[in-house]
Amino acid sequence: MVGESAFKKYVWIALTCFLGITIFFLIQTFKLKFDYDFEKFFPIEDEETDFYFNHRSQFESDNDFLLIAIEREAGIFDKEFLEKVSEVTKDLESVPHIQYITSITNTDEVLILNGGTTVNKPYFNPSDFDAKRDSTRIYKNRENVNSLVAENGKSVCIFIRHVDYISKKKSDELIIGVQAVMDKTDFDNVRIAGRTIGQKYYSDQMFFEMILFIGLSAFMIIFFLLLAFRSGWGIMIPQVVIFASMIWVVGAMGLSGEPMNIILTVLPSIIFIVGMSDVVHLVSRYLDALRTEKTVFDAIILSAKEVGLATLLTSVTTSIGFFSLYFVRVQPIQIFGIVMGFGVLVAFLLTFLTLPALFYIFPGPKFVREKPKDHYWQKYLQRWFPWVIKNRRRILILGIGLVAIFTVGMFQIESDNYLMDDLKADEPLKLDFNFLDDHYGGVRPFELAVEITDPELTVWDMGVLKQADSIEQFLIEEYGLELKVSLVNSLKIMNRSSRMGDAAYFKLPESKRKLKTLRRGLRIAGSGEFYKTFVDSAERIMRISGTMNDLGNNKVTELDAKLNKFLAEKEKSGIANYTITGTAHLFDKNLGYLSISLVKGLAISILIVALLIGLIYRSWRILIISIIPNVFPLLVIAGLMGYFGIELKTSTAIIFTIAFGIAVDDTIHFLGKFKYELMQGKSHLYALKRSYMTTGKAMILTTLILCAGFLLLICSSFLGTYYMGVMLCITLFVALIADLTLLPVLLLLFYKPTRRERK
């Protein structure tokens, strides 16, 4: 056993090392970056992801554009209004990183005369404007509707194509430039949607919320430490470890170059909360020991001995819950799990290396030693324990009844996912996306890759074009696609143009000679760059690209099933293979992976935790008993999600693995104290009572602190963070009730101490 003289030397060495390392990591926090790259949410090590990246490299990104909708309630066909739109369109051309801009004011109707001469007729000509005539001509050409003008005639849309795969820095420059132009206007309403503005919004919001949560967590910590320990000592000493844990973890991220993603914005709060759990258990036991032990050194040794093993085990089980997220094939979630898992272990390490040293230098508030019998929680716990023992059968029956009720609710859970799922309904960005979704063919991108399989054919074979045409008609009529880019659609527009804009000729040319003429014109359009956006250099692969309403994963899955059945019939001809791809498709596939991988991760987490408890306490009965009160809260959450219609998605699914790892902590502390009392020769019932009286206090305190900490997350603009706070709070509260009622009953009725434990 460590002597007091040796411990005194350790104190100064430990605190010096602690201070030096903390300062080092504090400096590294200034290197931390923020990132919200949508593509990191694609499934990793996946064939379809690889196919998409290869497809994109041949053509262009399906998601690197901005849409600016400009509203006018009185109608858009007003000369003054359209002149302002034209001026804005020209001003936007000076914004950096833009490739080209398309609006109704800079777009022409192209007519092809005999001999191949082209005539461009602007859709909007300020010197020759006629509202009725021009509106009729615009709406006659359907490619303009839900693309450049809304069907209801109350808004126009400016399409901005920017640099592909744009960096965060350039993306911010682009958005700042666009917003600077739009801020000078006085339109009725302006709505902007696209990947870059979403990326900027998320990144800015992530930084704001991280700072917000750090501030709120600090306030919450001070409040609960004051409530729990009622002294300046009880506020200052624990905070040293809690804030240092956060600094070490965030500093390590800055040092390694790992950016803060949307999920990791809750990292400071969770580190604060989890760190508080370890700190409160150790501080609470230390203050109790001060009431009974002769010296501060003895109190430190006793408290570390009694709660050390249990706290180590709870830290390991909590980290296992986070580490299990590695099984999710989504990079941001994997990183979240790894960072948080190590963060929990860092919090434990600092708690037991630093707090004992601080206890020795700053022994504790005088009132604890002056009033050794003063115990605030004693009277309540003394009432609750006899009631639990007396009503043990009722508690079991009630527990079984609740299991049945929440099991029914669990089977009512639905799973769905939307592109802007993580934003609350009243967020301005989401309202803008919804508007463009409703009036401009949606913001959900769609890609179909067409690969010619017959070695004798190219994309220009009439049979290939006719088959692609039938597929495009299916996509428009049955799938709800707003077609944007395709070879067939471009040929139809050119064919109509060659007939003086007659809408009856919006179809594929009927003769090979006509097709050859249009082919020549299409190849040279835009110096050949336009052609490259939908046909590869070998002319054996083409893309059909468009947008659709964000209908949700369930509806799109149904539509994909119908489309795949239709495509399978077409593929029987042996002409071409058709593959659905694109960013939205990969997000949908990601959701399918999510459920399987999270169930797998949760099962492994429960198994590992159960085995650890069984090995530590050397009892299969303890193993089973410990798992029951911690699986029960998960069932309650699942049932509540089913009854209240909270859908299972990326943001809500990870709650289960996190919740189990944190909820099991109190159970382990209770079992640790119970086994310790048995080893001291206490009877079965008395050991239960002692565990209830001492550990119960720390369990209540930590749960109150954890719940309050997680409730802070409801301030988030992100629904995933909001639901994480609410659901984890409910889980921990239910877990506490189960540990204070169900766990003692199970130990009393189904666990029989061995002879070795009674010694």
Secondary structure, DSSP 8 states (H G I E B T S, - for coil): ---HHHHHHHHHHHHHHHHHHHHHHHHHGGG--B---GGGGSBSS-HHHHHHHHHHHHS--SS-EEEEEEE-TT-S--HHHHHHHHHHHHHHTTSTTEEEEE-TTS-EEEEE-TTS-EEEEES--GGG--HHHHHHHHHHSGGGBTTTB-TTSSEEEEEEEE-TT--HHHHHHHHHHHHHHHHT---SEEEEEEHHHHHHHHHHHHHHHHHHHHHHHHHHHHHHHHHHH-SHHHHHHHHHHHHHHHHHHHHHHHHHT--B-TGGGGHHHHHHHHHHHHHHHHHHHHHHHHHH-SSHHHHHHHHHHHHHHHHHHHHHHHHHHHHGGGGSSBHHHHHHHHHHHHHHHHHHHHHHHHHHHHHHHS---HHHHH-TT--TTHHHHHHHHHHHHHTHHHHHHHHHHHHHHHHHHHTT--B---TTTTB-TT-HHHHHHHHHHHHSS-SEEEEEEEEE--TT--TTSHHHHHHHHHHHHHIIIII--EEEE-HHHHHHHHHHHTTTT-GGG-S--SSHHHHHHHHHHHHHGGGGHHHHTTB-TTSSEEEEEEEE----HHHHHHHHHHHHHHHHHHHTTSSEEEEEESHHHHHHHHHHHHHHHHHHHHHHHHHHHHHHHHHHHT-HHHHHHHHHHHHHHHHHHHHHHHHHT--B-HHHHHHHHHHHHHHHHHHHHHHHHHHHHHHTT--HHHHHHHHHHHHHHHHHHHHHHHHHHHHGGGG-SBHHHHHHHHHHHHHHHHHHHHHHHHHHHHHHHH----HHHH-
